[in-house]
Amino acid sequence: MYFRNKRSGGFDYLQLVESHRVDGKPRQSVVATLGRLDALKASGELDRLVRSGARFTESAMLLSAVENGEATTVESRRIGPPLLFERLWRDSYCGSVIEDLLADRKFEFPVERAIFLTVLHRIMDPGSDRAAEKWRGAYSIGGMDKIDLHHLYRAMAWLGEELADQTGRGLAPRTNKDLIEEQLFAKRRSLFNDVGLAIFDTTSLYFEGEGGETLGHNGHSKDARPDLHQMVVGVVIDEDGRPICSEMWPGNTADVTTLIPVVTRLRERFLLNRVCIIADRGMVSAKTIATLEANGIEYILGVREKRNVEVAAVLADATPFVSMTVPKANGRGTLDLQVKEVVRKTRTNQGKTCRSRYIVCYNEAEARNDAAARAATLAGLDKALSRATKPWSAIKASAASSRPPTTATSRSTPSASPPRLNLTASTSSAPMPGSRRWWSHCATARDGSWRIFSGPRNPLSARARYFINEMIPFGVMCSVRF
């Protein structure tokens, strides 16, 4: 049953209607007409009727109590994440190390609690310090009574506070963050253990707004935002996945130039006698490898897939592959590889013999994906070529009409194929309305056909990719000899 408003004779009437089915079809029947709606509201009869019926439903009674301020308010907070990460915070010595470094400082608020809040917030719901101050209200975190937003800002400023002793500094100055990393490493290091493997990688972090004059620069953005200032962040972890340290460089720093400074600082800061560096192919250069060899540093580096003599010889080696199955993390199945070892002896510029060991891996699943992506790209190009603005017959007729007339005495015979059609382009960088500047390109063929293309200066944007996908097929159509 439900209430229905029925308009009749210029007045609204309130009816109680029952819905039921007759022969499988819905039907409504009026149980009672309660009267004119305006009169029921004015007399209060409608309110009394609804309250009388609400006595028999708990949900309606609860809503009525909340509306009248008669309900008891119960506040709930999450306790799981704070309990779990508080234990990890303590067992990893993060809290004790920070408190030891703050022993001689007279802060009027618990800096260690403010840092823990920002760390927990970044783990659970990454965001700014302002967002962390609002987010904490839903969680029961100990020691938060005296923490306000400006305390979070001051705690972050203390982490980045430059040290008086800048011995061994890199591109960025030494700060309290470096002391925390070094003391945490010393806490879990025993007399006989050392870092066997150090895995290193970098990423870029862009930011908006003002500030960051020291590190903020434009560079190769891994977030597809080259229009914004960024910083390059490098992280080193050990073979157990525990972080050792992090470094920060200006945003225009190339990855290949960061490996040697990181290795040097690792040995100086943590007094490492033996370490094996693992990095991807973005860190590899001939100069980097020569420096690692000269300093006796072991390394495992990804090899760039360039068709040079060395890589071609490694790939052509007749050593048979061996099947290997590697379980993925979190039970996500297995990784099936074909693996082989290839050892090459080469001569350096100094005449010394160098032994290089290569591990060649072949992933059939990735090979299938790459083949499918290449086939899709070629299919897209074929489709774009088929949508050319002028068919071959029109281009042939236009080219024939533009040839100079031949005389009967001419000994030369015109070629059966039309001449090559040239492609010219003009570029204008006049700013368009908006915050970005735009390219405008006009490609013109000798036969007179033309098209205009435009795209933003950001080469990684979707608009630029559209420009490339449209420009290349048109250039091929204009330049190819039929």
C-alpha positions in Angstrom: 0.0 0.0 0.0 1.0 3.6 -0.5 -0.3 7.1 -0.5 -1.3 8.7 -3.8 -2.1 12.3 -4.6 -5.3 12.5 -6.8 -6.1 15.8 -8.6 -9.8 16.4 -9.0 -12.0 19.5 -9.4 -9.0 21.8 -8.8 -8.1 20.2 -5.5 -5.6 17.6 -4.4 -7.0 14.6 -2.6 -5.0 12.0 -0.6 -5.8 8.4 -1.2 -4.6 5.1 0.3 -4.0 2.7 -2.7 -3.4 -1.0 -2.8 -1.4 -2.5 -5.6 -2.0 -6.1 -6.7 -1.9 -8.3 -9.8 -4.7 -9.6 -11.9 -3.9 -12.2 -14.5 -0.2 -11.3 -14.2 -0.8 -7.6 -14.7 -0.5 -4.8 -12.0 -3.7 -3.2 -10.9 -4.4 -0.5 -8.3 -7.5 -0.2 -6.1 -8.4 2.7 -3.8 -8.8 1.5 -0.3 -9.8 4.9 1.1 -9.9 8.6 0.2 -8.6 10.4 3.3 -9.7 13.9 2.2 -8.3 17.1 0.7 -4.5 17.3 1.1 -4.4 20.9 2.1 -7.0 20.4 4.8 -5.2 17.3 6.2 -2.0 19.3 6.5 -3.6 22.4 8.0 -5.4 20.3 10.7 -2.4 18.1 11.5 -4.4 15.0 10.8 -1.8 13.7 8.3 1.1 14.0 10.8 -0.9 12.2 13.5 -1.8 9.5 11.0 1.8 8.9 10.0 3.1 8.9 13.5 0.4 6.5 14.6 1.5 4.0 11.8 5.2 4.6 12.5 4.8 3.1 16.0 4.8 -0.3 14.3 8.1 0.2 12.3 11.5 0.5 14.0 13.2 2.3 11.1 10.5 5.0 11.0 10.7 5.4 14.8 14.5 5.9 14.5 14.2 8.5 11.8 11.6 10.4 13.8 13.8 10.3 16.9 16.8 11.7 15.0 14.6 14.4 13.5 13.4 15.5 16.9 16.8 15.3 18.5 15.8 12.4 20.8 18.2 9.8 19.4 21.5 8.8 21.1 24.5 9.7 18.8 27.2 7.0 18.7 30.6 7.9 17.3 32.7 5.2 15.6 36.4 5.2 14.6 38.5 2.7 12.7 41.2 1.0 14.9 42.6 -1.6 12.5 45.2 0.3 10.5 46.6 2.3 13.4 47.0 -0.9 15.5 48.8 -2.7 12.7 51.1 0.0 11.5 51.8 1.3 15.0 53.3 -2.1 15.7 55.4 -2.0 12.5 56.4 1.6 13.3 57.7 0.4 16.7 59.4 -2.9 15.5 61.2 -1.1 12.7 62.6 1.4 15.2 61.2 4.4 13.2 59.6 5.9 16.3 62.6 5.5 18.6 65.1 6.8 16.0 63.0 10.0 15.4 62.6 10.6 19.1 66.4 10.2 19.7 67.1 12.8 17.0 64.6 15.2 18.6 66.0 14.8 22.1 67.8 18.1 22.0 65.0 20.0 20.3 62.4 21.8 22.2 59.3 21.4 20.1 56.0 22.1 21.8 54.2 19.3 20.0 55.0 15.6 19.5 56.8 15.6 16.1 57.1 11.8 16.0 53.3 11.5 16.2 52.9 14.1 13.4 55.3 12.2 11.2 53.5 8.9 11.9 50.2 10.4 11.0 51.5 11.6 7.6 53.1 8.1 6.9 49.9 6.3 7.9 47.8 8.6 5.7 50.1 8.1 2.7 49.8 4.3 3.1 46.0 4.3 3.5 44.8 7.2 1.4 47.7 9.2 -0.2 47.2 12.9 -0.2 48.4 16.2 1.1 49.1 17.2 4.7 45.9 19.2 4.7 44.0 16.0 3.6 45.8 14.0 6.4 44.5 16.4 9.0 40.9 15.9 7.9 41.4 12.1 7.3 42.6 11.4 10.9 39.1 12.1 12.3 37.8 8.7 11.1 40.7 6.7 12.8 41.7 6.2 16.4 45.3 7.2 16.5 47.1 7.7 19.7 48.7 11.1 20.6 46.7 13.1 18.1 45.0 15.4 20.6 47.7 18.1 20.3 48.3 17.8 16.5 47.0 20.5 14.2 47.6 21.2 10.5 50.5 23.6 11.1 52.2 20.9 13.2 52.2 18.6 10.2 53.9 21.4 8.1 56.5 22.0 10.8 57.2 18.2 11.0 57.8 18.0 7.3 60.1 21.1 7.5 62.1 19.4 10.2 62.6 16.3 8.0 64.0 18.5 5.2 66.1 20.7 7.5 69.7 20.9 6.2 72.5 19.6 8.4 75.4 21.7 9.5 77.8 18.9 8.3 77.4 18.5 4.6 80.2 16.0 4.1 79.3 13.5 1.4 76.4 15.5 0.0 75.1 14.7 -3.4 73.1 16.9 -5.8 70.7 17.6 -2.9 71.9 18.7 0.6 72.1 16.3 3.6 69.0 16.7 5.8 67.5 15.1 8.9 65.9 12.5 6.6 69.4 11.2 5.8 70.2 10.8 9.5 67.0 8.8 10.0 67.9 6.4 7.1 71.4 5.9 8.4 70.4 5.2 11.9 67.6 2.8 10.8 70.1 0.9 8.7 72.5 0.7 11.7 69.7 -0.6 13.9 69.1 -3.7 11.8 72.7 -4.3 10.7 74.7 -6.9 12.7 78.5 -7.4 12.8 78.6 -10.0 10.0 75.8 -9.0 7.6 76.1 -6.7 4.7 74.0 -5.6 1.8 74.2 -8.3 -0.8 71.9 -6.8 -3.4 70.8 -3.2 -3.7 67.9 -2.6 -6.1 67.6 0.9 -7.5 65.0 2.7 -9.5 63.8 6.2 -10.2 60.6 8.0 -10.9 59.4 11.6 -11.3 57.0 13.6 -9.1 55.4 16.7 -10.6 53.9 19.5 -8.6 51.8 22.6 -9.2 52.0 26.1 -7.8 54.9 28.1 -6.6 58.1 26.9 -4.8 60.6 24.2 -5.5 63.1 26.6 -7.1 66.1 24.3 -6.2 64.8 21.0 -7.5 61.8 21.9 -9.6 62.6 21.8 -13.3 61.0 20.6 -16.5 62.2 17.3 -17.7 61.2 13.8 -19.0 57.9 13.2 -17.1 56.9 9.7 -16.4 53.5 11.0 -15.5 52.9 12.5 -18.9 53.0 16.1 -17.6 56.1 17.7 -19.1 54.4 21.1 -18.8 54.8 21.1 -15.0 57.9 21.3 -12.8 59.0 18.0 -11.4 61.6 16.3 -9.2 63.4 13.0 -9.8 63.2 10.6 -6.8 65.4 7.5 -6.5 64.8 4.7 -4.0 67.2 1.9 -3.0 65.9 -1.3 -1.4 67.7 -4.4 -0.2 67.1 -8.0 -1.3 64.3 -8.4 1.3 62.4 -5.4 -0.1 63.3 -3.2 2.9 64.1 0.4 1.9 67.7 1.6 2.5 67.6 5.2 1.4 66.0 7.6 -1.0 67.6 10.4 -3.1 66.2 13.4 -4.8 67.5 15.3 -7.8 66.4 18.2 -10.0 63.6 17.4 -12.4 65.9 17.7 -15.5 68.3 15.0 -14.3 68.6 12.0 -16.7 68.3 8.5 -15.2 71.6 7.4 -16.6 73.5 10.0 -14.6 72.0 9.0 -11.2 73.4 5.5 -10.7 77.0 6.3 -10.0 76.2 9.0 -7.4 73.8 6.7 -5.6 76.4 3.9 -5.5 79.1 6.3 -4.2 76.8 7.6 -1.5 75.7 4.1 -0.5 79.3 3.1 0.2 80.1 6.4 2.0 76.9 6.7 4.1 76.4 3.0 5.1 80.1 1.9 5.0 79.4 -1.0 2.7 82.3 -3.2 1.7 80.5 -5.3 -0.9 77.3 -4.4 -2.8 75.7 -5.6 -6.0 73.7 -3.0 -7.8 70.5 -3.9 -9.8 69.0 -1.4 -12.1 67.0 -1.3 -15.3 68.2 -0.4 -18.8 67.4 3.2 -18.3 70.5 3.4 -16.1 72.9 1.8 -18.6 75.6 3.6 -20.5 79.1 2.7 -21.5 80.5 5.3 -19.1 78.4 4.0 -16.2 79.6 0.4 -16.8 83.2 1.5 -17.1 83.0 3.4 -13.8 81.5 0.4 -12.1 84.2 -1.9 -13.5 86.9 0.5 -12.4 85.6 0.7 -8.8 85.2 -3.1 -8.6 81.4 -2.8 -8.0 79.3 -5.8 -8.9 76.2 -5.1 -11.0 73.2 -6.6 -12.7 71.9 -4.2 -15.4 69.2 -4.4 -18.0 70.6 -4.3 -21.5 69.2 -2.0 -24.1 67.8 -3.9 -27.1 69.9 -2.1 -29.7 71.1 -4.0 -32.7 74.8 -3.6 -32.1 77.4 -6.3 -32.6 77.5 -7.4 -29.0 73.7 -7.8 -28.5 73.3 -9.4 -31.9 76.0 -12.0 -31.0 74.4 -12.7 -27.6 71.0 -13.2 -29.2 72.5 -15.4 -31.9 74.2 -17.7 -29.4 73.3 -21.4 -29.9 73.1 -22.2 -26.2 69.7 -23.9 -25.7 67.0 -22.3 -23.5 65.9 -23.8 -20.2 62.3 -23.5 -19.0 61.8 -21.7 -15.8 58.6 -21.1 -13.8 58.6 -18.2 -11.3 55.7 -17.8 -8.9 54.2 -14.3 -8.9 53.6 -12.4 -5.7 50.3 -12.7 -3.8 49.4 -16.0 -5.5 48.7 -14.4 -8.9 49.9 -17.4 -10.8 53.2 -18.1 -12.3 55.6 -16.5 -14.9 56.8 -18.9 -17.5 60.2 -18.0 -19.1 62.8 -19.5 -21.4 66.2 -18.7 -20.0 69.8 -19.2 -21.0 73.2 -17.9 -20.0 75.7 -16.5 -22.5 79.3 -15.6 -21.6 81.2 -13.2 -23.8 84.8 -12.1 -23.7 85.5 -8.6 -25.1 88.5 -6.3 -25.2 88.4 -2.9 -23.6 90.0 0.2 -25.0 93.0 -0.4 -22.7 93.5 -3.8 -24.2 92.3 -5.8 -21.3 90.0 -8.8 -21.7 86.6 -8.3 -20.0 84.2 -11.2 -19.3 80.6 -10.3 -19.5 77.8 -12.7 -18.4 74.4 -12.2 -20.0 71.1 -13.8 -18.9 68.7 -14.0 -21.9 65.0 -14.4 -21.1 62.2 -15.1 -23.5 58.6 -14.6 -22.4 56.2 -16.2 -24.8 53.1 -14.4 -23.3 54.8 -11.0 -23.8 55.9 -11.9 -27.3 52.3 -12.6 -28.2 51.1 -9.3 -26.7 53.8 -7.4 -28.6 52.9 -9.2 -31.9 49.2 -8.3 -31.3 50.1 -4.7 -30.6 52.2 -4.4 -33.7 49.4 -6.0 -35.8 46.9 -3.5 -34.4 49.2 -0.6 -35.2 49.7 -1.8 -38.8 46.0 -2.3 -39.2 45.4 1.2 -38.0 47.9 2.6 -40.5 46.3 0.6 -43.3 42.8 1.9 -42.3 44.1 5.5 -42.3 45.7 5.1 -45.7 42.4 3.7 -47.1 40.7 6.9 -45.9 43.0 9.1 -48.0 41.3 12.3 -49.2 41.9 11.6 -52.9 41.9 8.2 -54.6 44.8 7.2 -56.9 42.8 7.9 -60.0 42.2 11.5 -59.0 45.9 12.0 -58.1 47.0 10.5 -61.4 44.7 12.8 -63.4 45.9 15.8 -61.4 49.5 14.9 -61.9 49.1 14.3 -65.6 47.4 17.7 -66.1 50.3 19.5 -64.4 53.0 18.0 -66.7 54.4 20.3 -69.5 53.1 19.4 -73.0 55.4 17.2 -75.1 56.2 17.9 -78.8 56.4 15.4 -81.7 60.2 16.0 -82.0 60.9 15.1 -78.4 63.0 12.0 -78.1 62.0 11.4 -74.4 59.1 9.2 -73.6 57.0 10.1 -70.6 57.3 7.6 -67.7 54.3 5.4 -67.2 54.4 6.1 -63.5 53.6 9.6 -62.1 56.4 11.6 -60.5 57.1 11.5 -56.8 54.7 13.8 -54.9 56.5 16.0 -52.5 55.3 16.7 -48.9 55.9 20.2 -47.5 54.9 21.4 -44.0 54.7 24.8 -42.4 54.7 25.4 -38.7 53.2 28.3 -36.7 53.6 28.6 -33.0 51.2 31.6 -32.4 49.6 31.2 -29.0 45.9 30.1 -29.0 43.4 31.1 -26.3 44.0 29.0 -23.2 46.9 28.1 -21.0 48.8 26.1 -23.7 50.4 26.8 -27.0 49.4 24.8 -30.0 51.0 23.6 -33.2 49.3 24.2 -36.5 50.6 22.2 -39.5 49.6 22.3 -43.2 50.8 19.4 -45.4 50.5 20.1 -49.1 51.0 17.7 -52.0 52.2 18.8 -55.4 48.8 17.9 -56.8 47.2 20.6 -54.7 45.6 18.4 -52.1 46.2 19.6 -48.5 45.2 19.0 -44.9 45.6 21.0 -41.7 46.6 19.4 -38.4 46.9 20.8 -34.9 48.0 19.5 -31.6 49.4 20.7 -28.3 53.1 21.0 -27.5 52.9 18.1 -25.1 54.1 15.2 -27.2 52.7 12.6 -24.9 49.1 14.0 -24.9 46.2 12.2 -26.6 45.9 15.2 -28.9 49.5 14.9 -30.1 49.1 11.2 -30.6 46.1 11.9 -32.8 48.1 14.4 -34.8 50.9 11.8 -35.4 48.4 9.1 -36.4 46.8 11.4 -38.9 50.0 13.1 -40.2 52.1 10.0 -40.9 49.6 8.2 -43.2 49.0 11.4 -45.2 52.7 11.9 -45.6 53.1 8.4 -46.8 50.3 8.8 -49.3 51.9 12.0 -50.7 55.5 10.7 -50.8 55.2 7.1 -52.1 55.9 6.4 -55.7 53.0 4.4 -57.2 
